Amino acid sequence: ACSDDEPTLDPLTEKEQKLQAVNETFVDDVVIPTYKTLADKTLQLQDAIETMLSDKTDASVAKSCTLWKESRQYWEWSEAFLFGAASKYYIDPHIDTWPLDVTALNRLLASKEMMDDIVNVVANLNYGLVGYHGIEYIIFRNGNNRPASEITDDEARYALAVAKDLALSCCRLEAAWAGINNIDSVKKAIIEEAEMEPEDNFGEQMKLCGQAGSTWKSITSGTDQILEGCKDIVDEVGNSKIGKPHT
């Protein structure tokens, strides 16, 4: 009890060693690459919508639609791990609440005061007005690309503001799992300008399951979390997204 030696952790069992390797692979080969590409795609989407705002053509709308679908695919894949940053920082409901509140959106578009400050307004809107479905409503109609001639300037400005907010959220997801110093300088600057640096490094915590400071108190609980994340989205897709419409 009076020794000056640092305490040592008990050696890992064979099972724990295998599960620790699984947890590390999950972080490095699944979560971080998925969030990195998601953030990249949403930044490209933001650029495409900015181009659409200044050059509203069917081609510029089509480019935005393509990037919306590409980034959306990575978001859907990431729904197998909505624990960690996506839930702690309420990013999931912020960017993926549906259906869109069309009535509130029409009021927003009709308000000159709000539209004049739309970039700042978007950050404080209800979840049903931002994220993927806000952009979707502007650039798609009935499953097809919306004709450029139908998109008003105010709608395009709203879509751009939402796209910037979406990209910020996705950059934050990457930073919260990879560590803010391990993302590129553009993304880091976006997060710092918004003063939304993540408080956690969930990737590091997952790799250090069972050690002091980790969200997960054992290696097994970390692996359980991975499985629970998969089960949650399988249940949602099977019972809600497919099951309810079918029955």
CORLIN-V895579 format. One record per residue. N is the residue number from 1. BURIAL is I if it has 9 or more other ideal C-beta (glycine too) atoms within 8 Angstrom, else O. Layout:
# CORLIN-V895579
{{N	BURIAL} {N	BURIAL}}
This chain:
# CORLIN-V895579
{{1	O} {2	O} {3	O} {4	O} {5	O} {6	O} {7	O} {8	O} {9	O} {10	O} {11	O} {12	O} {13	O} {14	O} {15	O} {16	I} {17	I} {18	O} {19	I} {20	I} {21	O} {22	I} {23	I} {24	I} {25	I} {26	I} {27	I} {28	I} {29	O} {30	I} {31	I} {32	I} {33	I} {34	I} {35	I} {36	I} {37	I} {38	I} {39	I} {40	O} {41	I} {42	I} {43	I} {44	I} {45	I} {46	I} {47	O} {48	I} {49	I} {50	I} {51	I} {52	I} {53	I} {54	O} {55	O} {56	I} {57	O} {58	O} {59	O} {60	I} {61	I} {62	I} {63	I} {64	I} {65	I} {66	O} {67	I} {68	I} {69	O} {70	I} {71	I} {72	I} {73	O} {74	I} {75	I} {76	O} {77	O} {78	I} {79	I} {80	O} {81	I} {82	I} {83	O} {84	I} {85	I} {86	I} {87	I} {88	O} {89	I} {90	O} {91	I} {92	I} {93	O} {94	I} {95	I} {96	I} {97	I} {98	O} {99	O} {100	I} {101	I} {102	O} {103	O} {104	I} {105	I} {106	O} {107	O} {108	I} {109	I} {110	O} {111	O} {112	O} {113	O} {114	I} {115	I} {116	O} {117	O} {118	I} {119	O} {120	O} {121	I} {122	I} {123	O} {124	O} {125	I} {126	O} {127	I} {128	I} {129	I} {130	I} {131	I} {132	I} {133	I} {134	I} {135	I} {136	I} {137	I} {138	I} {139	I} {140	I} {141	O} {142	O} {143	O} {144	O} {145	I} {146	I} {147	O} {148	I} {149	O} {150	O} {151	I} {152	O} {153	O} {154	O} {155	I} {156	I} {157	I} {158	I} {159	I} {160	I} {161	I} {162	I} {163	I} {164	I} {165	I} {166	I} {167	I} {168	I} {169	I} {170	I} {171	I} {172	I} {173	I} {174	I} {175	I} {176	I} {177	I} {178	I} {179	I} {180	I} {181	O} {182	O} {183	I} {184	O} {185	O} {186	O} {187	I} {188	I} {189	O} {190	I} {191	I} {192	O} {193	O} {194	O} {195	O} {196	O} {197	O} {198	I} {199	O} {200	I} {201	I} {202	I} {203	I} {204	O} {205	I} {206	I} {207	I} {208	I} {209	I} {210	I} {211	O} {212	O} {213	O} {214	I} {215	O} {216	I} {217	O} {218	O} {219	I} {220	I} {221	I} {222	I} {223	I} {224	O} {225	I} {226	I} {227	O} {228	I} {229	I} {230	I} {231	O} {232	I} {233	I} {234	O} {235	I} {236	I} {237	I} {238	I} {239	O} {240	I} {241	O} {242	I} {243	I} {244	O} {245	O} {246	O} {247	O}}
